[in-house]
Amino acid sequence: MRVSIVVAGAALVLGLAGCSSGTEETTGSASPAASAEQSVPADVTTYTSDQYGFSFQYAPPFEEKSDVTLDAESGASSADSVAVFDTEGTQVGGQYRDAFVVNVYELNTEITADNLDQVQAELEQTVIPQLEQSSENMQISELSPTTVNGVDGFMADANFDVEGTAMTSQLYFLFDGATEYQLLTQSATDRWTELQPTFEQMVNSFTVSAPAAAESPAS
């Protein structure tokens, strides 16, 4: 049986200019999921979404921002989105470009191990090609299976240009019941090696505390 339109969409955040937004934030200790080899700043902040049951950590110079510009999109709009940008990092056209983003999509089908292969096929046949056509010189690698703190899905590498500046990104498509969490890490290519350990800490800190399957028991 083919899964029908389970992958709601995808978006690459290419830039932002705006003021800090007022979402829930708490300052606390480092995530136990972070690698022991990674140093975690003492002023780490935890972003928590009670509505969609996820959290992640970040630290200065990354700041949560509003007025995000989505220049490459595929499929339906997200139900929720949060972005943190390196406010001391790359700017192109007056906008910050180095970022970690979480987009949330509500699906019409519960995703399980039994239909995850079909989800991968839909991503490869629909979402990825549309993304590649929606931005300048966009190239996305083949999907590979991944698991982030018990949430299964797929990841891919991406490269594209913004006003002549080469950008590098990693996309994570994670599925928990009937909810899709899309994680994005992005920076100018000449900063990717420098920022990748920080991005890994952010991804490793991403957790889903209220699984969608538990909230929506089968009838």
Contacts in CASP RR format, 6 or more apart in sequence:
PFRMAT RR
TARGET T0000
AUTHOR 0000-0000-0000
METHOD contacts of the structure
MODEL  1
MRVSIVVAGAALVLGLAGCSSGTEETTGSASPAASAEQSVPADVTTYTSD
QYGFSFQYAPPFEEKSDVTLDAESGASSADSVAVFDTEGTQVGGQYRDAF
VVNVYELNTEITADNLDQVQAELEQTVIPQLEQSSENMQISELSPTTVNG
VDGFMADANFDVEGTAMTSQLYFLFDGATEYQLLTQSATDRWTELQPTFE
QMVNSFTVSAPAAAESPAS
1 115 0 8 1.000
1 118 0 8 1.000
2 118 0 8 1.000
3 109 0 8 1.000
3 115 0 8 1.000
3 118 0 8 1.000
3 119 0 8 1.000
3 122 0 8 1.000
4 108 0 8 1.000
4 109 0 8 1.000
5 108 0 8 1.000
5 122 0 8 1.000
6 107 0 8 1.000
6 108 0 8 1.000
6 109 0 8 1.000
6 111 0 8 1.000
6 115 0 8 1.000
6 118 0 8 1.000
6 119 0 8 1.000
6 122 0 8 1.000
7 105 0 8 1.000
7 107 0 8 1.000
7 119 0 8 1.000
7 122 0 8 1.000
7 123 0 8 1.000
7 126 0 8 1.000
7 127 0 8 1.000
7 173 0 8 1.000
7 180 0 8 1.000
8 75 0 8 1.000
8 76 0 8 1.000
8 78 0 8 1.000
8 105 0 8 1.000
8 106 0 8 1.000
8 107 0 8 1.000
8 180 0 8 1.000
9 73 0 8 1.000
9 74 0 8 1.000
9 75 0 8 1.000
9 76 0 8 1.000
9 78 0 8 1.000
9 105 0 8 1.000
9 127 0 8 1.000
9 180 0 8 1.000
9 182 0 8 1.000
10 73 0 8 1.000
10 74 0 8 1.000
10 75 0 8 1.000
10 103 0 8 1.000
10 127 0 8 1.000
10 128 0 8 1.000
10 131 0 8 1.000
10 171 0 8 1.000
10 173 0 8 1.000
10 182 0 8 1.000
11 70 0 8 1.000
11 72 0 8 1.000
11 73 0 8 1.000
11 74 0 8 1.000
11 78 0 8 1.000
11 103 0 8 1.000
11 182 0 8 1.000
11 184 0 8 1.000
12 70 0 8 1.000
12 71 0 8 1.000
12 72 0 8 1.000
12 73 0 8 1.000
12 131 0 8 1.000
12 135 0 8 1.000
12 138 0 8 1.000
12 158 0 8 1.000
12 160 0 8 1.000
12 169 0 8 1.000
12 171 0 8 1.000
12 184 0 8 1.000
12 186 0 8 1.000
13 68 0 8 1.000
13 69 0 8 1.000
13 70 0 8 1.000
13 83 0 8 1.000
13 99 0 8 1.000
13 101 0 8 1.000
13 184 0 8 1.000
13 186 0 8 1.000
14 69 0 8 1.000
14 70 0 8 1.000
14 71 0 8 1.000
14 72 0 8 1.000
14 97 0 8 1.000
14 135 0 8 1.000
14 160 0 8 1.000
14 162 0 8 1.000
14 167 0 8 1.000
14 186 0 8 1.000
15 68 0 8 1.000
15 69 0 8 1.000
15 71 0 8 1.000
15 85 0 8 1.000
15 92 0 8 1.000
15 95 0 8 1.000
15 96 0 8 1.000
15 97 0 8 1.000
15 99 0 8 1.000
15 162 0 8 1.000
16 65 0 8 1.000
16 67 0 8 1.000
16 68 0 8 1.000
16 69 0 8 1.000
16 83 0 8 1.000
16 85 0 8 1.000
16 95 0 8 1.000
16 96 0 8 1.000
16 99 0 8 1.000
17 67 0 8 1.000
17 69 0 8 1.000
17 94 0 8 1.000
17 95 0 8 1.000
17 96 0 8 1.000
18 65 0 8 1.000
18 66 0 8 1.000
18 67 0 8 1.000
19 65 0 8 1.000
19 66 0 8 1.000
19 67 0 8 1.000
20 63 0 8 1.000
20 64 0 8 1.000
20 65 0 8 1.000
20 66 0 8 1.000
21 64 0 8 1.000
21 65 0 8 1.000
21 66 0 8 1.000
22 64 0 8 1.000
23 47 0 8 1.000
23 49 0 8 1.000
23 64 0 8 1.000
23 82 0 8 1.000
24 47 0 8 1.000
24 48 0 8 1.000
24 49 0 8 1.000
24 50 0 8 1.000
25 45 0 8 1.000
25 46 0 8 1.000
25 47 0 8 1.000
25 48 0 8 1.000
25 64 0 8 1.000
26 45 0 8 1.000
26 46 0 8 1.000
26 48 0 8 1.000
27 43 0 8 1.000
27 44 0 8 1.000
27 45 0 8 1.000
27 46 0 8 1.000
28 44 0 8 1.000
28 45 0 8 1.000
28 46 0 8 1.000
29 44 0 8 1.000
30 40 0 8 1.000
30 44 0 8 1.000
30 57 0 8 1.000
30 205 0 8 1.000
31 40 0 8 1.000
31 57 0 8 1.000
31 201 0 8 1.000
31 204 0 8 1.000
31 205 0 8 1.000
31 207 0 8 1.000
33 149 0 8 1.000
33 204 0 8 1.000
33 205 0 8 1.000
33 207 0 8 1.000
34 40 0 8 1.000
34 201 0 8 1.000
34 204 0 8 1.000
34 205 0 8 1.000
35 200 0 8 1.000
35 201 0 8 1.000
35 204 0 8 1.000
38 197 0 8 1.000
38 200 0 8 1.000
38 201 0 8 1.000
38 204 0 8 1.000
40 57 0 8 1.000
40 59 0 8 1.000
40 201 0 8 1.000
41 59 0 8 1.000
41 60 0 8 1.000
43 59 0 8 1.000
43 60 0 8 1.000
44 57 0 8 1.000
44 58 0 8 1.000
44 59 0 8 1.000
45 57 0 8 1.000
45 58 0 8 1.000
45 59 0 8 1.000
46 55 0 8 1.000
46 56 0 8 1.000
46 57 0 8 1.000
46 205 0 8 1.000
47 55 0 8 1.000
47 56 0 8 1.000
47 57 0 8 1.000
47 58 0 8 1.000
47 64 0 8 1.000
47 82 0 8 1.000
47 84 0 8 1.000
48 54 0 8 1.000
48 55 0 8 1.000
49 55 0 8 1.000
49 80 0 8 1.000
49 82 0 8 1.000
49 104 0 8 1.000
51 80 0 8 1.000
52 79 0 8 1.000
52 80 0 8 1.000
52 104 0 8 1.000
52 179 0 8 1.000
52 181 0 8 1.000
53 208 0 8 1.000
53 209 0 8 1.000
53 210 0 8 1.000
54 102 0 8 1.000
54 104 0 8 1.000
54 181 0 8 1.000
54 206 0 8 1.000
54 207 0 8 1.000
54 208 0 8 1.000
54 209 0 8 1.000
55 205 0 8 1.000
55 206 0 8 1.000
55 207 0 8 1.000
55 209 0 8 1.000
56 100 0 8 1.000
56 102 0 8 1.000
56 202 0 8 1.000
56 203 0 8 1.000
56 205 0 8 1.000
56 206 0 8 1.000
56 207 0 8 1.000
57 201 0 8 1.000
57 202 0 8 1.000
57 205 0 8 1.000
58 64 0 8 1.000
58 84 0 8 1.000
58 100 0 8 1.000
58 202 0 8 1.000
61 86 0 8 1.000
61 87 0 8 1.000
61 88 0 8 1.000
61 89 0 8 1.000
62 84 0 8 1.000
62 85 0 8 1.000
62 86 0 8 1.000
62 87 0 8 1.000
62 100 0 8 1.000
62 198 0 8 1.000
63 84 0 8 1.000
63 85 0 8 1.000
63 87 0 8 1.000
64 82 0 8 1.000
64 83 0 8 1.000
64 84 0 8 1.000
65 83 0 8 1.000
65 84 0 8 1.000
65 85 0 8 1.000
65 87 0 8 1.000
65 96 0 8 1.000
68 81 0 8 1.000
68 83 0 8 1.000
68 101 0 8 1.000
69 95 0 8 1.000
71 134 0 8 1.000
71 135 0 8 1.000
71 162 0 8 1.000
72 131 0 8 1.000
72 134 0 8 1.000
72 135 0 8 1.000
72 138 0 8 1.000
72 160 0 8 1.000
73 131 0 8 1.000
73 134 0 8 1.000
74 126 0 8 1.000
74 127 0 8 1.000
74 128 0 8 1.000
74 130 0 8 1.000
74 131 0 8 1.000
74 134 0 8 1.000
75 127 0 8 1.000
75 130 0 8 1.000
76 105 0 8 1.000
78 103 0 8 1.000
78 104 0 8 1.000
78 105 0 8 1.000
78 182 0 8 1.000
79 104 0 8 1.000
79 105 0 8 1.000
79 106 0 8 1.000
80 102 0 8 1.000
80 103 0 8 1.000
80 104 0 8 1.000
81 101 0 8 1.000
81 102 0 8 1.000
81 103 0 8 1.000
81 104 0 8 1.000
82 101 0 8 1.000
82 102 0 8 1.000
83 99 0 8 1.000
83 100 0 8 1.000
83 101 0 8 1.000
83 102 0 8 1.000
84 99 0 8 1.000
84 100 0 8 1.000
84 101 0 8 1.000
84 202 0 8 1.000
85 96 0 8 1.000
85 97 0 8 1.000
85 98 0 8 1.000
85 99 0 8 1.000
86 96 0 8 1.000
86 98 0 8 1.000
86 99 0 8 1.000
86 187 0 8 1.000
86 195 0 8 1.000
87 96 0 8 1.000
89 96 0 8 1.000
89 97 0 8 1.000
89 98 0 8 1.000
89 191 0 8 1.000
90 96 0 8 1.000
90 97 0 8 1.000
90 98 0 8 1.000
90 165 0 8 1.000
90 187 0 8 1.000
90 188 0 8 1.000
90 191 0 8 1.000
91 97 0 8 1.000
92 162 0 8 1.000
92 163 0 8 1.000
92 164 0 8 1.000
92 165 0 8 1.000
92 188 0 8 1.000
93 163 0 8 1.000
97 162 0 8 1.000
97 165 0 8 1.000
97 167 0 8 1.000
97 186 0 8 1.000
97 187 0 8 1.000
97 188 0 8 1.000
98 186 0 8 1.000
98 187 0 8 1.000
98 188 0 8 1.000
98 191 0 8 1.000
98 195 0 8 1.000
99 184 0 8 1.000
99 185 0 8 1.000
99 186 0 8 1.000
99 187 0 8 1.000
100 183 0 8 1.000
100 184 0 8 1.000
100 185 0 8 1.000
100 186 0 8 1.000
100 199 0 8 1.000
100 202 0 8 1.000
100 203 0 8 1.000
101 183 0 8 1.000
101 184 0 8 1.000
101 186 0 8 1.000
102 181 0 8 1.000
102 182 0 8 1.000
102 183 0 8 1.000
102 184 0 8 1.000
102 206 0 8 1.000
103 181 0 8 1.000
103 182 0 8 1.000
103 184 0 8 1.000
104 179 0 8 1.000
104 180 0 8 1.000
104 181 0 8 1.000
104 182 0 8 1.000
105 179 0 8 1.000
105 180 0 8 1.000
105 181 0 8 1.000
105 182 0 8 1.000
106 178 0 8 1.000
106 179 0 8 1.000
106 180 0 8 1.000
107 175 0 8 1.000
107 177 0 8 1.000
107 178 0 8 1.000
107 179 0 8 1.000
107 180 0 8 1.000
108 178 0 8 1.000
109 115 0 8 1.000
109 178 0 8 1.000
110 177 0 8 1.000
110 178 0 8 1.000
110 212 0 8 1.000
110 213 0 8 1.000
110 216 0 8 1.000
111 119 0 8 1.000
111 175 0 8 1.000
111 176 0 8 1.000
111 177 0 8 1.000
111 178 0 8 1.000
111 180 0 8 1.000
112 177 0 8 1.000
113 152 0 8 1.000
116 152 0 8 1.000
116 153 0 8 1.000
116 175 0 8 1.000
119 153 0 8 1.000
119 154 0 8 1.000
119 173 0 8 1.000
119 175 0 8 1.000
120 143 0 8 1.000
120 154 0 8 1.000
123 143 0 8 1.000
123 154 0 8 1.000
123 173 0 8 1.000
124 142 0 8 1.000
124 143 0 8 1.000
128 140 0 8 1.000
128 143 0 8 1.000
128 156 0 8 1.000
131 138 0 8 1.000
131 140 0 8 1.000
131 158 0 8 1.000
132 138 0 8 1.000
132 139 0 8 1.000
132 140 0 8 1.000
135 160 0 8 1.000
136 160 0 8 1.000
136 161 0 8 1.000
136 162 0 8 1.000
136 164 0 8 1.000
137 159 0 8 1.000
137 160 0 8 1.000
137 161 0 8 1.000
138 158 0 8 1.000
138 159 0 8 1.000
138 160 0 8 1.000
139 158 0 8 1.000
139 159 0 8 1.000
139 160 0 8 1.000
140 156 0 8 1.000
140 157 0 8 1.000
140 158 0 8 1.000
140 171 0 8 1.000
141 156 0 8 1.000
141 157 0 8 1.000
141 158 0 8 1.000
142 156 0 8 1.000
143 154 0 8 1.000
143 155 0 8 1.000
143 156 0 8 1.000
143 173 0 8 1.000
144 154 0 8 1.000
144 155 0 8 1.000
144 156 0 8 1.000
145 152 0 8 1.000
145 153 0 8 1.000
145 154 0 8 1.000
146 152 0 8 1.000
146 153 0 8 1.000
146 154 0 8 1.000
146 155 0 8 1.000
146 172 0 8 1.000
146 174 0 8 1.000
147 153 0 8 1.000
148 172 0 8 1.000
148 174 0 8 1.000
148 183 0 8 1.000
148 203 0 8 1.000
148 204 0 8 1.000
148 206 0 8 1.000
149 204 0 8 1.000
149 206 0 8 1.000
149 207 0 8 1.000
149 208 0 8 1.000
151 174 0 8 1.000
151 175 0 8 1.000
151 176 0 8 1.000
151 181 0 8 1.000
151 206 0 8 1.000
151 208 0 8 1.000
152 174 0 8 1.000
152 175 0 8 1.000
153 172 0 8 1.000
153 173 0 8 1.000
153 174 0 8 1.000
153 175 0 8 1.000
154 172 0 8 1.000
154 173 0 8 1.000
155 170 0 8 1.000
155 171 0 8 1.000
155 172 0 8 1.000
155 173 0 8 1.000
156 170 0 8 1.000
156 171 0 8 1.000
157 168 0 8 1.000
157 169 0 8 1.000
157 170 0 8 1.000
157 171 0 8 1.000
158 168 0 8 1.000
158 169 0 8 1.000
158 170 0 8 1.000
158 171 0 8 1.000
159 166 0 8 1.000
159 167 0 8 1.000
159 168 0 8 1.000
159 169 0 8 1.000
159 189 0 8 1.000
160 167 0 8 1.000
160 169 0 8 1.000
161 167 0 8 1.000
165 188 0 8 1.000
166 188 0 8 1.000
166 189 0 8 1.000
166 190 0 8 1.000
167 186 0 8 1.000
167 187 0 8 1.000
167 188 0 8 1.000
167 189 0 8 1.000
168 186 0 8 1.000
168 187 0 8 1.000
168 188 0 8 1.000
168 189 0 8 1.000
168 192 0 8 1.000
169 184 0 8 1.000
169 185 0 8 1.000
169 186 0 8 1.000
169 187 0 8 1.000
170 184 0 8 1.000
170 185 0 8 1.000
170 199 0 8 1.000
171 182 0 8 1.000
171 183 0 8 1.000
171 184 0 8 1.000
172 181 0 8 1.000
172 182 0 8 1.000
172 183 0 8 1.000
172 184 0 8 1.000
172 203 0 8 1.000
173 180 0 8 1.000
173 182 0 8 1.000
174 180 0 8 1.000
174 181 0 8 1.000
174 182 0 8 1.000
174 183 0 8 1.000
175 181 0 8 1.000
176 208 0 8 1.000
176 211 0 8 1.000
176 212 0 8 1.000
176 213 0 8 1.000
177 211 0 8 1.000
177 212 0 8 1.000
177 213 0 8 1.000
177 216 0 8 1.000
178 212 0 8 1.000
178 213 0 8 1.000
178 216 0 8 1.000
179 212 0 8 1.000
181 206 0 8 1.000
181 208 0 8 1.000
183 203 0 8 1.000
183 206 0 8 1.000
185 195 0 8 1.000
185 196 0 8 1.000
185 199 0 8 1.000
185 202 0 8 1.000
185 203 0 8 1.000
187 195 0 8 1.000
187 199 0 8 1.000
END
